[in-house]
Amino acid sequence: MMRWKIGASLALACMLHAPVSANPLKSLYTTIELEGCRKVRSQAERREWLCAGLEGYPVFIAEAGARTFVSVGADAHKRRAASQSLGTANALFRGTSRRATLEWRFVRRDGKVVPYATIQRYFTRAGSRDGEVLVVTKVTASEDCHVAHVDAIANADAIALARSIADGEARNFDCAAEPMRLGKTGRSPM
């Protein structure tokens, strides 16, 4: 009888804690294919596109010189992330591909998806060295900016680290600050 009571108590305790873990932080993914995006500007020195993202959060992509810029939300081209890139040559697309995936970290409020961060993979190059860097970006209804850069080759579980940064740091990050470099570095040009 005593074992049954302990077992029932443990089961009840687990059920009482279920709502806390029943709404875990989540990811959604959108595929960016430049051919399906609307060209905003196309000049020799700069090309810009507006692509579909989550509802209310279009994706702005710009390529200037050897750098790529990604920003999301209303008036994305005016947000800080639209002027942020990595310090070395980089691209959102690998090789000749014009397709990339954007990971959105989000919560649900009143039945709606509300993103608070994105994670995107940049392919980098410095001289003959190639690399991959995960860029964690803060997202709100009115701003977005780079929070952190993670060397995706130097860190064994770089995506888990990027998600941890997105979930733990992005919402409170001050967009006036410079992005952090977190985790191990040195394998990918950043």
Order of alpha helices (4+ residues) and beta strands (2+ residues): alpha-beta-beta-beta-beta-beta-beta-beta-beta-beta-beta-alpha-beta
